[in-house]
Amino acid sequence: MSYINFDKNQLVNLEYSLNRELLRSNRAGSYASTTILGCNTRKYHGMLVTPQPAIDGENHVLLSALDITIIQQEAEFNFGIHKYACGIYNPKGHKYFSDFTLEPIPKLTFRVGGVVLTMEFLLVLDEERLLVRYVLEDAHSPTILRIKPYLAFRNIHKLTKANVFVDKKYEKAENGIKYRMYTGYTNLFLQFSGKNEYTHAPDWYYNIEYAQEQARGYDYQEDLFVPGFFDMPIKKGEAIILSAGTSEKQAPLLKKLFTSEIKKRIPRDSFVNNLVNSAHQFIVHSGDKTEVMAGYPWFGRWGRDTFISLPGITLAVDDPKTCKAVIDSMVSELNGPLFPNVGHGNHAVYNSVDAPLWFFWALQQYADYTNTKAKIWKEYSEKMIMILDGFKDGTLYNIKMQSNGLVYAGEQGKALTWMDAVVNGKPVTPRIGMPVEINALWYNAVMFALEVAKLASADSFVNEWQPIADGIPAAFKETFWSKPKGYLADYVNGDFKDWTVRPNMVFATSLPYVPLSDKIRQLILERIQQELLTPRGLRTLSPKHPDYKGTYAGNQTERDIAYHQGTVWPWLLGHFAEGFLKVHGRSGLSYIKCLYEGFDAAMKEYCVGTIAEVFDGDPPHKAGGALSQAWSVGEILRIRKMIEKWEESE
C-alpha cells in the first residue's frame, strides 16, 4: 500500500474527503490544486493556474475543473462533483470513487459495474502545462470517454460571473481546441494524445459554491464557463493523455512527455520523500531569477519568508546551487539596507526589519554547508556592509542602532517584524521599540560579518565593528532578561518592557551566535516548553494571556486577530529544536526526534503530502492557513538534518 492512500469509505465520506486537498506546482510558476475528490472548495483551486504577465503578473485560474463521463450502451456515468446551493452536489461522482493514492503522482480510481477507470495528473516541470492520463483498466463492452472542461480565466483572488464579454469562439489545434475567454489572456490549448470528437456547446454553470471561502467569510459562489465536451473511444488497457497548456504541443509526443515527466519525480513513498517533494514545489524560475514562493496557493515571493525557509528547502535537500541562486536573486533587489518584503520592482514594499538579518543567517547556513566562508566576504561584503551601516546610521521606519549596540525599529501604524497582522489599519502586535528576536538576529549578523571579515583580513571593518559586537551581549542581557521571571521580554521601548510570553525569545537560544549563557538559554527553553510548545510548533502567545486565541478560524478579521495571538507556527519548531540540542546535546535527541516524527500524521491531513502554514493553539491543533508553507516544510526538513548530524556524532 502507498504511504498515503484513501479507500472508498473515506472518499465517499464528503466531510472527510473534502477536507483533504492536493497541491502540485512547477518551476514555471504554475500550480494545480483541488481536493482529493476533484471537487473544488476554494476559489484558489484549479487544474491549471498560471501567471498572466500581460494582465497583472499574478496567478490566474484558467482551467478550473475537468469532469469525466464514461458512456457504455448509451448509459452515462459522470464522475465529476460540484457543490451548489443548499448543500446539493451535482453530479455525485464521488459514489464511483474506489481508491486514491499519491505515489508516484496523484491517482484516482473510479469503479462502476464492470468498468474501472484511473486518472493521474502532473504538471510539466518547466512548462505551463497540465498532463492528465486516463487509463481504462477494465471494461466488458465498447466504452466512450467524455471530458468536459470548466473554465474560469480570472485572478485567483477573485470570482467570475456569467457575462456577455466572454469570447465563445474556439479554434482548432492538433487533436484538440484552443480557447481564450478574454483579451489579454494566454490561450488555453486542450489536446489529446488520440483522435477525438469535439462538440461545441458553450454554456454557463451557475452558482458553484466553494465551502472554504464561505467559512472564511468571503464571496463563495461562482459561475464557470463550459465551452463544450470531447468524446473519444477508449479500449481496455488503453491510456489517453490530455494536455492543458498555454502553448500547443504535438499530440503524438504527449504519451512520451508524460512518461518522461514521471521519471523525474521523487517517489512519495515515505514521510521524508514527501517533505523533499514539497520543498521543491516552492522554487520558481522567473526570467533570470530564482525565487521562493512563500506558500500556496495565495502567497507570492516574500523576502522574509525566502531567507527563513531557504536553508531548509535547499540545503536540507542537498541543493546548494539553488540556495545560492535564490540569495543572488534577492541581493539584486536590495534597496539600501532593506530587502523587499512583498512585491517586485516599483510595486515592492520594504517594510521588514528582519529580512536583512535573516539574509545574514541564510548566507551563514550556505557558507557552512559549502565550506566557503573564506569566499563570502569577497562576494557579499558590499551588501553586508550596506545593511550593517544602514542599521547603524538609521533607515526607514525608525530602524536604527542605539548607543548600546541594540537595534530599535518601528513607527505608529506599521508592523515591521514577522508578527505583521493588521486589522482595520492597525497592527495587532506593533512591537515598536527593540524586539527581542531582531536583536538576537542583529548580534548574529554582526558576529558572522566579523568572522568572514577576519578570514579576508578586512582590518578596517573589524576595527570598526568588533567593539560594537563586544558590547552587545551585556546590553542584550540587561535589556531583555529577568532573573525573577526566568525569560526574556518580547520587546522593550524606553522604560517599558513587554513581558508577554511569546516565542520570539527562542532565537536567542538557536542562532549560531547567541548573546546569552547556557543556563539562561535553558531557562528560556523551559518556559517555552511550559507555555508555548505543541506537537505542531510553538504558540505565538501563552494560553495564560487574556488575549490568547486558541483557534484560527472565522472571517479575515477574526483570523488576523488570532494569527499571532496563540496560533501555532511549525517553522518556529526548527529554532526550538536547534536551541534545545545546543543546550542538552545528545540527551535531548530523542525528545526532538519525537517532535519531528509527529509530523508524519500531519502529512495525511489538510493538504496531503505537505505541511500547512499554521495550526490551532488548542488541541487537537487543526491545520489552517495556506495549504503548503515554505518555512513550515523547510524547518521540519532542517530538524531532520539536525537529528542526522547528532546521530552521526554518536
N, C-alpha and C positions, 0 to 999 in steps of 0.2 A: 504494500500500500504506500501511496505517496506520502511525503512528510505532511503536506496539507491536502486534505481530502474531505469532501462533504457528500453524504449519502442522500438518498431520496427523501428520507424522513426529515432531514434538516432542510433540504432545498424547498420542499413543498410547504414548510412552515414559514410563512412570509414574515412573521415577527422576528424570526431568527435570520433568515437568508437576506432580507432587505437591509439588515444592519451589518452586513459584511460586504465590503467593497473591494474593487480591483483598481490598480493603477499601473500603467506602463508608460514610459517616456523614452525619448531618444535624444541623441546628441544634436539633432536639428532643432530642438525646442518644442517638438510636438508631444502630445500625450493622448492616451486613451484611458477612460475611466468610467466605470459603471458598477453596479452591484454584481454579485456572483450569479444572479439570475439574468442579467442584462436589462433589468428594469431600472431606469434612471430615477434617482431620488433627489438629485441636486441639479441646479442649473449648470454646475460645473462639469457634470457628466457628459460624455460624448465618446463616440468611437473614433473620431478623428478631430482633434483640437489642435490648431496650428497658429503660429504667429502670422499676422497680416500687416506687413510693413507699409503697404500703400494706404492703410486706413489709420491705424494708431500704434502699430508695433506690438500690440498686446495679443494674447491668445484669443482665438475665436472658435466657437463650435461650428464646424462645417457639417459633419455627419453626426447626428445625434444618436441614432439607433438603427439597427437592422433587424427586421422581422423575417423569420424563416417559416415557410409553409411547405409541408410535404403533401403531395397530391397523388392518390392512388385510386384508380377506378372511380374517378370523379368525386371522391371523398377528400376533403381538405382538413389538415391538422396544422393549426397555426401555433408555433412555439414562442411567439412573441408575448410580451406582457407590458402593459402601460397602466398607470393609475389615473383614474378620472375622479370627478367629484362624488361625494357621498360614499367613499371607500370602494368604488367599483373598479375592478381590474378587468381590462379587456384588451386583447384576448387573454385567456387564462392559461398561457403556455406552460406555466410552472408545473402543472399537473403531469406533464410529459417528461419532466426532468428526472433523470435517474442517478446521475453522478457528476461530480465536479472535482477536477484535480488541477494542481498548479504546476505540475512537473512534466516536461521542462518549460512549457508555456501553458496559459490557461486553456482548459479543455472541458467543454460541457458535453454531456451525453444525453440525448433525447431518446425515449422509447415509447412507441405506440403500436400495439398489436405486434406484428412481426417485423416492424421497421425499427432499426437502430441507426441513428444519425449522430455523428460527433461534429463539434465545431471548435476550432482552435484559432487564436489570433495572436499577432505580434506586430510591433512597429519596426520598420526597416531602420537600421541603426543611424544612418546619416541622411535619410530622406524623409520628407513629409508624406509618409505613405503607411497605410494600414494594410496588412495582408490577413485574410481570413481563409482558413481551409475547412471545407465541408467534406466529410467522408461518409458515404453510405455503407455502414458496417454490415447491415443485414437487411434483406427485403425479399419478398416472395412473389412480387408482381411488378409490372412496369411502374416506375416512380418518376414524378416531376418535382424538381426543387424550385421553389419560388422565393425570390429575395425582394423585399420591399424596403427601400431606404427612407428614413425620416431625416429631413434636412432642417437646419436652423439658420446658419450663416449670420451669427451675431456674436458680440463680445461675451466672454464667459461670465461677466458680472451682470449681464442684462438678460431680459427675456424677450421673445419675439411674439408678435400678434399677427393674425391674418391681416393682409394689406393688399392694396391694388398695385403696389410698386414692384412686387416680385416678378422677375422675368421667368415666365413659364415655359419658355422655349428651351430646346436642348439641341445639341449637335452630336453627331455620331463620332465614336472613337473606335479603335480596334477592339472588337468583341465587347463593345460597351457604349457608354454615353458620357458626355461631359456637360456639367451644369455650372451656371453662375447666377445665383439668385439676385444679386445686386451688383451694380457697377462699383468697381474698386477692389472687389474680392478676386482672389485667385480662382481659377477654375477648379472644380472637383471632378476628377475622372473616376468613373466606376467601370471597371473592366473585369472580365472573367477569363480564366485560362482556356475555356472551351466556348463553342458556339452557344448562343442563347437567343431568345426572342424577347425583345423589349416591348412592353405595352405602355404607351404614354397616356396617363390618366391623372393629370395634375389635380390635387385636392389638398385642402387643409384639414388637419385633425385638431379639434378644438379642446382647449382646457385640459391638457395633460398636466397632472399635478406632481410636484416634487415635495415629498413629505419632509425632507430635511430642511428645505428652505422655509416651509411653513413653521416648523419647530423653532427655527432661528429668527422668526419674526420678519421675514422678507416676503415679497411677492412670490407666489409659488405656482401660478398657472401659466401655461404657455401653449401657443398654437404652433404646430410643426407642419412643414410642407412635405407632402409625398408626391413626387413628380410622376411616378408610375411604378412598374414592377418588372422583374426579369424572370422568365421561365426557362428551364433547361432540363433535359432528361438526365438522369443520373443512374448508373448501374451499381449493383452490389460490388463493393470493393473499390469503387471509383472515388477519386478525390477531385474536387473543383476548388480552384483558388479565386477569391475575389480580391482585387486591388482597389483601394480607395486612396487616391493621391492627388497632389496638386500639379502633377505632370503626367503625361501619357507614357505608358510602358508597353513594350512589345509583349503581346499576350502569350506567345509560346514560351517566354522566359519566366513566367510567373511561378511555375512549379519549381524550377531550378532556384529562383530567388528565395522562395520560401524555405527550401531545404538548406540553402547556404546560410540563411539568417538563423535558423535553428541551431546550426553547428557553432555559431558564435556565442550562444547562450551558456552561461554558467548554470549547471544543474541547481534546481531549487529543492534539493533533496535533504536539506538539513537546516537547522537554525542559523548556522554560520553562513551558509551559502545564500540564504535569503537576505541576510544583512548585507553581504557583499553585493548581491544584485541590486538591492535597494540603494546602496551607496552610489553605484554607477549611474543611477537614474537622475541624480541631481546635476550632473555635469553637462553643460551645453556649450557648443561652439557657435559663437556669434561673430561672423566675419573673421577677423584675425585674433579675436579674443576668446579666452576660455573662461566660462563663468559658472557660478554655482547658483542654482535655483534654491531659495531658502526653504521652500516647501510647496507641495502640490495639494490641491490644484490651484490655489489662488495667490500664492506668493510669487514674486519675481526674484530678481537679484537684490539682495540686501548686503551692505558692506559688513556690518557687524556679524551677521549670520555666516557670511562667507568665511571669515577668519576663524570663528569659533568652530565651525564644522569641518574645515579643510583638513586638519591632520587626521581626523577620524575617517573621512570618506575617501582620502587618497593614501596617506602614509600607512594607515592601518590595514589597507588592502594592497600594500606594496606597489604604489603608483606615484613615486616622487616626481616623475615628469609632469603629470597633470597638476600636482601640487604647485610646482614652480610656475607653470603656465598661468594658473589662476592668480598667484601672487603678482606676477608681472603684469597681468591684465589689470589688476586692481591698482597697482602702483602707477600705471599710466593715467589714472584718473584722480590722483592725489591733488587736492586743491589747497595750497598752503600746508598746514599741518593736519588737515581733515580729509577723510575718505567719504565718498557719497554713501549715505545710509540707504536711500532708495533712489530710484530713477537713474537716468543717463543724460549726459550732455547738458543742455540748457534746462532740462527738467530734473536734474539731480538735486537732492536735498542733503545738506551736510550737517545734520543735527544729531550726530552721535559722538559723544565724548570718548566712548570706549573703543570704537572701531580702530583708531590708530594704535591703541595699546594692544589690542588683540592681534594686530598686524605683527608687532614685535614677537608675540607668543607663537604665532603660526610660523614665522620665519625661523624662530628658535627651534621649533619642532622639526622643521625641514632640515636645518643645519645639523641637528643631532642625528637625524635618520641617515643623511647622506655623508656625514662626517666632513662637512665643508665649511666649518666655522672660520677657517683661515681665509676663505674667499668672500665671506659675507660682507665684510667691511668695504672691500674694493667695489663690489657690485651695488650695494644698497646704502652706503654711508650717507650719500647726499640726501636721500629720502628720510633716513633715520634722524639725521641732524635737523632736517627741516621740521619734523614732528616734535622732537625734543625742544628745540629752540622756540617753536611756536607755542608750546605749552608753557615754557618758562617765561616767555615775554608777554604772553597773553594773546588770545584769538577770539573768535566769535563766541557768543553765548556766555561771556564771562569765564571762559576757560583760562585759568592762569595759575602758575605755581606760586605758592605763598612763601613767605620768608623762611619758614621751617622746612621747606622742600616738598610739602604736600600740595596736591592739586585741588583747586576749587573749581566748580562748574555749575552753571545754571542761571536761569532768569525766569521771571514770572511767565506762566503760560507755556513753558517749554518742558519737555521730558527728554533728557539727553542720555539717560542710562538705558539698559535693556528693559527696565520696567517702565515702558513708554506708553501705556494705555492712556487715552484721552477721552473723556466723557463730557459732552456739552462744552467743548472747547477748553476744558480744564484737565490737567494731568491728574490721574488717580493717585500716583505716587511721584510727586515732583522731585523730591530728594535734592533740593537746592543746597549747595554747600560742598562739603568734602565727603563724597560717598566712599564707603569702605573698600568696595571692590575696585573702584577707579584708582585708588591709591596703592592697593596691592599690585594691580597691573602696572601702574606707573613705576613702582620700585623695581619690578621685574624687568620692565623695558629699559630703564636706565642701567641696571646691572648687566643685562645682556649686551647692550651697546658698548659698555666699558669692556666686557670680556672680549668681544671681537675687535674692538679698537686696540686693545693691548696686543693682540696677536698680530695686528697690522702695524704696530709701533706708531700709532697715531697719538703722539705725546700731547699735543695741544688740546685735543678733545679730552683725553684722560685727565690732564691737569685741571681742566675746567669743571668736569663732571664728577670726579672722584670725591671731592669734598661734599658735594650735594648728596651723593649716594650714601656716604658715610653717616650723614646726619638723619637720613630718613627713618631707620629703624626706631630710634629713640622717640622721634616725633610721632611716628605711627602708633607706637605703644601708648604714649602719653595721651594722644588724641582719641583713640578708639577703645582701648582696653579698660575694663573694670574688673578688678580682682574680686570685689564682693559679689558682683553679678556672674562672673565667670564666662563672659562672652564679649563680643565687640559691638560697639554702636553701629547702627546701619548707616548713618551719615551724621556729620557734625557741621553746624553753621553758627559760627561765633561761639557764644556760651551755651547754645542749645545742642544737646546730644540726643539723638533718637535711639531709644533702647528697644525698639520693636524687634522681636526675634524674626529675622529673615535669613535667607540662605546666602546672601551676598558676602558674608564673612568667610564662607568656605574657601574662597580664592586665596585668602591669606594663609591657608594651610596647604595648598595644592601646587602653586606655581613653582617653576624651577628655582627662583629666588624668592624667599619669603622673609619678612622683617620681624618674625616672632620666634620665640624659643619653642622647643619641642613640647614642653609642659603646657604652655599657653595654647598651642595648636591642639593638643589632646583635649583640653577643656572645651575648646570651641566645638570640636567634633562631637564630644559627648552631648553638648546642648543641642546640636543639630540632630543627633540620633534621638534624643528625647522628644523633640517637638516638631521636627520638620521631615525626617526621613520616612518614606513609604516604600513599598515594593516597586513603585513605578517612578521614583525620583524624589526630589525634595519639594516640599510645600513652599510656597512663596510667602507664607505668613503662618505664624503659630496658631493652632486652634484655640489657644488660650486668649487670643486677642479679640476684642469685641467686634472688629471689622472683618473677622475671618469669614470667608465664603467657601463652604465645603463642596459645592457642586458648580461646575462650569456649564451653564445651560441658560435658556431663555433668549430674549431678543438681544440685539447688539449692545445696548446699554448695560443690560444685566450681565452679559458675558464679559464686557470690558471691565466692569467693576470687579468681577471675580478673577480676572486674568492674572493679576499679581497680588491677590489678596487671599491666597490659600490654595489656588490651583497648583497642581503638581507638574513640574517640568522634568522630563527624563534627562535632558542634557546636563543638568546640574549634578547628576549622579556621577558623571565622569570625574569631576573635580572632588567630590566627596570621596570616591574610591582612591584617587591619587593621594589626597591628603591623609586618608586613613592608612594606606600602605606605607607612606613615608613615616608615620608615627609608630605603627605597630609592626611593620616589616612582615616576615613570613607568618607570624602568628595571626595576622589579620587576613590572610589569603583566603581561607575557607569561607569567611564571612562575605567577602567581596564576590567570590565565585557564586555564592548562593544568590546574591542580588542580581548578578549578571544572568545566571541561568533562569531566573524567574521571568525574564522577558520572553522566554520560549512560548509561554501561554499567550502573550500579547500578540504574537505573530499570526494567530488564528482568529483574531477578533478585529473589529473595526475595518481597517484596510489590510487584507490578508497579505502576509509576507513582508510587512514593514512595520515601522513604529510611528505612532501618532505624535502630533505636536505637544499635546497636554493630556492630563488625566485629572479626574476629580480629586480633591483633597481628602474627601471622606471615602471610606471603604464602600463598595468594592473597587474604587478607583477606576471608574468607567472612562474610556478614552474619549477625547474630543478634539476640537480644533481641526487643523489641517490633517489630511489623511496620512501624509508621509512628510516628516520634517527632517531636514538635512542634519541639524545639530543633534536631534534625538538619535538618529541612526549612527552618526559619526561618533558620538561619545560612548555609545554602547560598544561599538567596534574598538574604540580606544581602550575601554576597560578590558576587553578581551586581550589586547596586546600587553597591557599591564600584567594580567594574570600569567600570560605565557612567559613574560620576562622574569617574573618572580619564580615561576616553576623551573625555568632553566637555570636559575641561580642556586637552586637547592642541591 
